[in-house]
Amino acid sequence: MAMMQFISSGLPRVSVPSTIHCDHLIEAQLGGDKDLKRAKDINKEVYNFLATSGAKYGVGFWKPGSGIIHQIILENYAYPGVLLIGTDSHTPNGGGLGGICIGVGGADAVDVMAGIPWELKCPKVIGVKLTGKLSGWSSPKDVILKVAGILTVKGGTGAIVEYHGPGVDSISCTGMATICNMGAEIGATTSVFPYNHRMKTYLEKTGRSGIASLAEEFRSNLVPDEGCEYDQLIELNLDELKPHINGPFTPDLATPVSQVGAVAEQKGWPLDIRVGLIGSCTNSSYEDMGRAAAVAKQALAHGLKCKSKFTITPGSEQIRATIERDGYADVLRNVGGVVLANACGPCIGQWDRQDIKKGEKNTIVTSYNRNFTGRNDANPETHAFVTSPEIVTALSIAGTLKFDPEKDFLTGADGKKFKLEPPDADELPKSNFDPGQDTYQYPPKDGSSERVDVSPTSQRLQLLEPFDKWNGKDLENMQILIKVKGKCTTDHISAAGPWLKFRGHLDNISNNLLIGAINIENNKANCVKNCATQEYGPIPDTARYYKANGIKWVVVGDENYGEGSSREHAALEPRHLGGRAIITKSFARIHETNLKKQGLLPLTFSDPADYERIHPEDKITLAGLKDLAPGKPLKCVITHQNGSQETISLNHTFNETQIEWFQAGSALNRMKELQK
């Protein structure tokens, strides 16, 4: 969608170094090679569009099978002190190399590619002071699992998290990346670690010794200033940190591994682990795979294999090739694992899961970052827990949440009991990384003759039409499409999994609009009342009816609306289907910006209790839009079903530039106006 928008801008070539990564369209089904071959065939039209548009507009292209964007960025592009943006919420992974790497929507990326200065509200800084030293079964993943439990899914909103203190040096560079990566789950703008010798070694091992030398020279600029103060300070003693497992259904429900079995029994969560999955952009480094293999080796030595199904997702072609060369992949296969393609796979819902039926209550454990309802397999009854790769491996061998590797014993094939030793593995390969296959397409110096084809009959790709410009009037008597109850992530607003194939076709993907959101009126998903026909039906169908009949509509939401993925479609779809405003108690940062970019009004209740004043069949008028100004609340008139009215106040975070986006109909429209 970022490339679709860049094409719409009319610009001939990007102004800053840019790359395309296509890691979301490879479905986990049979195993790496077979799944990749199938994906290349099914998605040929999309991959061709990305390759040719990249060549035409000066953007490098990492071909399918290259790996996950964040692992590739860590291996090739991130470095201490860089400011980098990426169209995925886990872009902060690069903070493991001391970079300020921030996740954004596609429209923000288009601004940067067009050479327009990128802006965001100046973030606060949360300090996390680390003392002590990681050891035993405790891992870098446990740091962020613990921090997520402290700050919750919205505690980092509007802030950068800066890790510091003597405990930092006990964490590998890729371990620091893991911590920064999952900072997205607390809503943080980004997370960052200070430059140290671990980063230097990683840069040298990945062929960037020149950058390492420069970082050494300017080290004083890449660490916290002496005596600096933080807006909030959290202290963690790594000596006391125990392995954690977070979930189900939310990544901030933190429980020590030693206690999760008892908690699961109390809560009625299934104890039997059906599948263990390691990898993802959060935990697919060489060290991660090595620690998982160290656990697996011990089981194999006692004649055991995994009781649960077990999958492994390498983070990049370089990681895949290196763990194959060094024997880790064979160990993980021998314990019962299936090595999947170098891609997001089940983490983003690209998983052809066959071992259960939809609606069947079950438990999976992963080393992923997110575990929202239905995210991995589209089954709302799957209880997904996130933890470290080594804990996933241990639990998969045991087959139950009631197993604590720190104190519990397993029974070997010979009937003798044994205890797993804490895993130990190399941070980086002793010899150099094996780069594997060359999967990068460099952009030509002049791509003007390159042809980019988008068929008007395609079901996968669709050129964008400009959104309508604001008519200068107040938005009156708008219908409420849905009043959302509780958590509403971007997965609820624009589901992933099988829908990802329509990411280049706005009209088709809009058929998933808000299908996961819960309607407060009936506690059902994807079932709302059409206030014109008085009939209940799917949300996308209702929105399309309103649009076709000239009925403007709004969504009313709860806390932290739009948390999770940076999924820009969650803003494009409501705009495409006639939405005008989203009114909530609070927003997640990326989603709020994405809504503004598409000409929508993200508004928050001045008094959160006003959420209760609105009934789904009320009508909403937003008054005073001609006087929309930074810091000035908007007047909202609620017309109830009985004809009575009441007025409430709504806040917003628009600055002058963003007001121009709204007036022009979208940020892209405004860019074109400025070009003219």
N, C-alpha and C positions, 0 to 999 in steps of 0.2 A: 504493500500500500504506500510505503514511502516513495518507491520508484514511480508509482502511478501519479502521486502528487507532484513529484519533481518534473515529470513529463508535462503535467498540466501547467507548471510554472512558466514554461516556454523558454527556460534558460538552456544554453547549448552544452554546458559542461559544469561539473561540480567545482567548487572553489577551494575545498580542503580535501586532504586524503580521506577516501571513503572506501568501505568494503561492504559487500553483500554476503550474508551467510544464510544458508538454507538448511537448517537443522530440525525443522518442525514437521516435515512431511514423510518421514520414514517410519512406517508402522511396524512395531515389534510383533513378529508372527512366528517365524521359523528359525531365525538366526541371522547373523550379520550379512554375509554375502547374498543369501537368497532374498532377504528383506530389502537390501539396497537395490538389487537388480529389479525387483518388483516395483519399488518406488520410482526408479528412473523411467520405467515404462509408463506407469500410471500418471506420473507428474511431468511427463516430457514437455508438454506445452508450457507449464509454469517455469520449469528450469530453463527452457529456451528463452522465455521472456526475460528472466533475470540475467542470463548470460549476455544477450544482445543489448538489453537496455544498459547493463553495466559497461559494455564495450562502447556504446554510443556516447554515454555521458561521463566517461572517465572514472568508472567505479570498478575496483577489483572484485573478482567473483571467486569465492571458495565453493567449489562444486559439491554436490551431494555426496556424503560420506567423508567429507573433510573433518567433521567433528562439530562439537557444540561451540557456538560463538565465543563464549567466555573463556574456554580453555584455549582456543586459538588466539584470542586477544592476549591472554597471559603469556603465551609462548612467543608471540610475534610483535605485539604493538604496545602493550602497557609498559610503563617505566616510571621511576620515581619522579614525581612532579608534573606528570602530564595531566591536562584536562581533556577528558574524552567522554563523548556521549554515545550511547547505544540504544537501539530500539528494543530493549528488553529490560525488565525490572531488575534482573540480576547482574547488570553491567557493573555494579560496585565490586564484583569479583576482582577487578584490577587494583583495588585498594590493597590487595596482598602484595603488590609490587610498589606500594607507596604512591599510587596515582589517585587523582580525584576523578573517578569514573562514575557517571550518573546515568540512570535509566530514564528514557523519555519516550514519547509517542512519535510516530512517523512524521507528523507535521513539524515538530521541533527539529527533527533530523533534517528535514527539507530546508528549514531556515538556515541551519549551519552549512549544509551543502551549497546553499545559495550565497554564502558569505555574509549573512546577516548576523550581527552579534546575538549570542544566545544569552537569555536572562532567566533568572528565577529569584524569588523572594530570598533575601539573605538568610541563610539557615543559622539556627543556634548550633552550639557544639556541645555534645554530650561526651564527657570523658569516661573511659573505662580503664581503670588502673589495674594492671595485672601484676601480681606478686607471686612468688613461689615458682614451681616448675611442673609442667605436665609429666606424668609418669603412669606406668601400668596400663590399665584399660581406658584411662581418660585420654581424650583426643581434642584437637581443635574444634571439632563439631560440638563438643560438650560446652565450650565457651559460649557459643552463640545460642545453643539450646537453653542454657541457663539465663543468658541476657534476655532472650525472648520471653522467658517465664517472668522476669522482673519487669520488663518494660511493656509487655503485651503487644498486640498487633498494631497499635496506634501510638505507642509511647515514644517512637522515634520520629514521628511525623514532623516535618519542618526542621530537621536537625541532621548534622553530620556527626557520626560517631567516631571519635578518635581514640584508638587503643594506645596505651603507653605503659611505661613502668618496667621494672626489671624482669617480669615474667615473659615479656615479648620474645626475648632471645631463646626461649625454650620451644618456640613454635616455628615450624618450617615455613618457607615462603608460600608453598601451596596450601599449607594449613591456615596461614593468615588470609589467603584468598577465600577459603571455605567460610571463614568467619565473616568476612566482608560481604560475600555473596548472599548469605542468608540474612544479612542485615535488612534486606528488602522486606522480610517478614515482620519487622517491627516498624515498617513505614519510613525508615531513615532515607534521607536524600541520598546519602552514600556513607560508606565507612572507610577508614584509612588507617594504615599502620605506619610508624616511622621507619625510615630507611635503616637497614642494618646489614650485617654480614650474610645473613640468610638470603636476602634479596640479591646481594652481590654475587653469591655463588650461583643462584638460579639464572641470573642474567648471563653469566659466563657459560653456564652449561647449555643455554639455549642460543649460543652464538652471538651474544651482544656484549662482549667484554669492553667495547668502546664506551657504551652507555654506562657500564659499571664503573669505569674509570672516571667518567664525568660526575656520576653520582657521588663517588668518593670525594672528589674535589669540592663539591658543593654540599657535602653532608650536613653542614650547619643549617641549611635552608630546608632540609627534608626531615627534620625532627621537631618535636614541640619546643616552643620558645621557653627559655628559663622563666619560671615563675608565672606561666600562663594560667588563667583561670577558666573554668568550664561553667556552662549554664547549669549543668547537672553532673554529678560525679558518682560513679559506681565503682566499687572496689571488689575484685575477685582474687582470692588466694588459690592459685592453681594446685598447690599441695593438697588442698582440701576438696577440690572439685571431683565429683563422682560422675561416672557415665550416666547420661540422661537419655530419655526417649520422650518425644513430644507428640501429643495427639490424644484421641483421634479428632478429625474434622477441623482442627485449627492448629497452627504451628506454635502457639504460645502456651499450650497446656503442658507444662514441663513436669515430668516425674522421674525420679532416679530409677535406673534400671532395676535396682534391688527391690523397689516397691511396686513396680508396675503390675506384676502378677496379682498381688493382693488388691490393688485398686481396680484392676479389670474384673476380678471376681465380684467385688462390691458393686461396681457399676453395670455389670451384665455385659461387658465387652467380650467377644469371643477370644478364648485363650489360645486356641489352635491357630498356628500361623500357616496360612495357605501358600503365600509366596513371599520370598525375600528378594529385594531388588537393590543392587548396588550400582553406583555410577551417578550420572546426572552432572550438571554444570557445577554442583556444589562439592561433590566428592568423587572425582574420577581421575585424580592425579596418580603418578607413579607410586608415590608413598601410600596413597589410599589402597591401591590395588595390591601393593606389597603387604600391607598389614592384614588385609582380608585373606590373602594367600597364606600368610603365616598361621592364621587360625585354621584355615582349611587343611593345611599340611598336618597339623596335630590330629585332626579328626581322621584323616586318611591313614595315618600311622597306627591308629587303633581300629582300623577296618570300618570306619563310619563314613556315611555320606549324609547329605542334607535330607532331613525328613520333609521339609517344605520344598516347593519348587523354588528355583534360585536363578536369577538372571544377573548379567554383568554388562554394563554399558560403558565402554571406553570413552573418554572425553574428547579424544581427537585421534586422527590417523597416526600421529606421532606416538601417542600413548599406546594405541592398539599394537602398532608394530614393535614397540619396545617391550611390552609385556608378553608378546608372543616370543620374541627373541630370548627373553630372560626367564621364560618358563612359568610365569605367573598365570598366564591364560590357561595353560594345560592343567595346572593345579586346581584352578577354579572350575574347569570343566570336569575334572576327575571326581570332584566332590559332589557333582550333580548339576553344575551350572551350565547355562546357555549364554554364550557371548553374543550380544546383540550388535547392531550397527553403531557406528560412531555418530550418535545423534541423540536428541532429547528423548525419543521413544515414550515409554510409559509415564515418564515424569510430566509430559504435556498431554497425556491422554492418548498417545499413539500406541495403542496396545490392543491387539486382537485377542482378548482374554477368553479362553474357552473352558477353564476349570470350574467355573460357577455360572449360575443363571442370574440374570438381573433381578435384584430384589432379595437375593440370598445374603444373609448376614454372615460376614467373614472378616478376618483380620489379615492385613499385609504389613510388613515392615520394610522401610526403604531408607536409603541414605540421601533421599531427595531433600527439597527445601519446603515444599508446600503439600498440604494434605486436606484441602477443602473437600467438601462432599462431592463425590462422583468425579473428582479431577482425574484420577489415574485410569479408571476403567468404566466410567459413566454409570457405575452402580452406586446409588445413594446409600446402600447398606454396607459398603466396604469401609471398615474401620482402618484407616491408614495412619501409621505411626512413622515418624522420622527420627533417625538416630545415626550413629557413625557406621561406616562400612564394616568395621570389624565386629561391632555389636550385631548388625544385621546378619553377618555370616554365622556368628555364634548362635543366635536365636534360630536361624534357619536350620542349623545342624540339630539343635534341640527340638525344634518344631513347636515351641510354646512360649508364651509371654512370661510364664512362671520360672523361666531359667535365668539365673544370675551368674554369669561366668566368673565373677569374683569369688563366689563361695560355693556354687553348686557343682556337682559331679555328673559326668556322663558315663554311660556303660559301653565299653568297647565290644567289638565282635567276639572277643574271647571271654566275655562276661565280667571282666575286671573293671572296676570303677577308676576313672581318671579325671583330673581337673585340667581345663585349658589354661595354659600359661599366657600372660599378657603378650600381645603381638609385638614383634620388633621387626622393623624393615628399614631399608635404605630410603633416605629422603629423596635422593636422586640416583639414577643409574651410575654404576661404577665407571662404565665406559660411556661414550656419548649416547644421546638419544638416537634411535633409529627413526628417520623422518618418514619412512614408509613411502607410499605412492605420492607423486606430485599432483596435488589436487587444486592448485591455484591458477586462475586465469588473470594474467596482468592486463590492465586496460591499455589499448593502443594509444599512441601519442595523439592521433587524430581519429576520432570515431565518427566523424560527421557523415561518412558514407554508409555507416552501419544501418541496417533496416530492422526496425522493431515492429513485429506484427502482432496485432490484437484483433482477432476475428470478431465481428459484430454478433456472431451466433455462439460464441464461446460460452460455456457454462462455468469456466474457471477464471476468466479474465474479463474485465470491463473497464474501459476508459472512464474517467470521472467527469461528471457534469458539474459545473459550479452550483453551489447552494444559493438559494434566493437571498437577496439583500434585504435587510430590515427596512420596513416601509415608513419608519419614523413615528409610528403610533404605538400606544400602549397595547400590551397583549391582554385582550379582554375575554372573559368567560371561557377560559381554557378548561378542557376536560381532564380529569385525572386518569391516566392510563392504568396506573397501579399505585397503591400505597403499599410499599414494601415493608415486610416485617423482619426485623433482625438483620443478620449478616448478609450483605450483598456485595460480593466480590466481582471483579471483572469476569470471572468464570461464570457467575450467575447471570451477568448481563450479556455476555457473548461467549457461549460455551466453546470449548476447544475440541479435542478428539476428532471425530469424523467431520466436524465443521471446518477444520483448518484448510481443507482442500478448496474452500470458497474464499479464502482470504484476499484473492485478487479480484473478486466479483462482489461489489458492495450490495447489489440487490439480492443476490442469492444468499449471502451470509446473513443478511438482515432477517431471514426466516428463523434465526435463533435468538432474536432480541428478547432478553429478560426471561427466557424460558426456565431458568433455574431459580428465579426470585419467588419468594413466598408472599402471596397476597394476604394481607392482614384481615381481609373481609371473610375469607373462607379457609385460611391456613393451607391453601393448595398452591402448587407450582404450576405456572403456565395456564392459569384459568382465571379470567377476569370478566367483569360484566361490561358489555358494550352498552353504554348509556343512551345510545340512539335507538338500538333495536331491542334493548332490555334482555338480550340473550347472552349467556356465558360462552366463552370460547378462548382459543389460544391468544396469547399476548401479541405475537406478530400479526396475526389476522386482524385483530381489533385495531392495532395501530394503522394497518393498511386501509381499513375501512374509514377510519377518521381522516387519514390523509386524502383519500379519494373523494371524501365529502366535505373537504375544506374545514375540518374540525381540528383546531390546534390543541395540543395536549402537553401535560407535564407529568413528571414522575415525582412522587414523594417518598423519601428514603430515610433510613435510620442513621446510626453512627458509622463513621469511617467508610462511607459509601465508595465503592470502587477500589477497595484494597486489592492487593495481589498483582497480577500481571500488568504490564504497561499497555495491554491490548487496546490499541487505538480504535478498533472496530466497536468497542463498547461506547465510544463517543460518536463515531460515524453513523452507526445504525440508528440511534434515536433521531439524529438530525435528518437522515435520509427518509425516515418514515414519518416525519412531520412534527417531531418533538421540538419544544421551544425552551424549556427550562427543567432543571432537576433541582428539587428543593429538599434538603436533608438537614440532619443534626450536625453532621461534619463530613468532610471528604478526605480521601487519600490524595496525596499531592499530585501524582502523575495523572490520575484520572481527572482531577479538577482542571488541570492545564489542558488536557486533551479536549475536554468539553468546550473550553473557551476557544481553542483553536478552530473548532468546527462551527462557531457562531452560536452555541448554546449558552444559556445563563445558568451556571452553577451557583446556587444560592443556599444560605444556611439560616435557620431560624435564629433570630436574635435571642429569643427565649426557647431553648430546646423543648420545653413543655408544650409549645404551640403545635408540635407534631400531633398531639392528642386532639387538637381542635378540629382537625381536618378529617372529613368522612370521604371515602372513595368516590361517592357520587356528587360531592360538592363541585363547584366551579371556581376557578382561580383567575383573578385579574391582577396583573402586575402594572402598577401605576407609576408615572413619573420617569419613564424610560428616557425621555428627551433630556432629562437632567441627570442621567447616570454619570456619576463621578467617583473617583477613588475615595474610599472611606465613607461614602454617603449611603445609608441604608435605603432600601427600596420599600415602598408601601405595597402590601399584598392584601387584596380584598377577597375574603372567602364568602361565596354565596351558597348558603345551605339549601338543602332540598325543599325546605318549607318557605324559601324566599327570604329569610332573614340573612343579614350580613354582619360580618365583623372584620375588623382590620388588624393585621399583625405586621411586624417589622421583619424584614429579611436582610441579612448581611451578605456582602460579597468581597472578593479580594481583587477586583479588576484594577489595573493601572491604566494610564492613558492609552498606551499601545493596545492593550487588550480590549478596551472599549471600542477602538477603531476596528478590531476584528469583528466584534459583534455587529457593528453598524454596517460593515461591508458584507456580512454574511458568513465570513470565515477568514482565517489568517491568510489562506491561499488567495482568496479574492483580494484582500488588502495588499498582498505582495504584488499582484498584477496591476492594481491601481497605481502603486508607487512606481512600477516599471514604466507605465504609460506617462 
